[in-house]
C-alpha cells in the first residue's frame, strides 16, 4: 500500500524495488533482516507532503514497535535529473552523515541543503 500511494503522489519519480538490480550490498542487508526504502522525489516539499499524508502516517505510526532504529536512519541528497540513486551510494552517504553531520552531500529534513549547494 505504501509504494502505490507514493507512486501516485505529486513529485514522485522512482522507488527501489526488487527489479532494480542485484546489488550485493543491498542483498546482504536484506539477508540480515533490514528493511530498505529508497525513493526519488522532485523536491523536499513533495516528499514532505507525502510523508505528512494520512495514509503514510497510518503505515508508520507503529514503526517503533516493529523496528530497531539505527542512528542515523535517513539521509537525503540531490541527484541530476538523469541519475538514479544506488544502495551503495546511499549507505556511503548515511555513513558520512553519521560521521561528519549534515552537508550538501548528505543531509536531513532538519538541516536541508538546496540542489544548488550540492553542485550538481
Secondary structure, 3 states (H helix, E strand, C coil): CHHHHHHHCCCEEEECCCCCCCCHHHHHHHHCCCCCCCEEECCHHHHHHHHHCHHHHHHHCCHHHHCCCCCCCCCECCCCCCCCCCHHHHHHHHHHHHHHCCECCEECCCCCCCCHHHCC
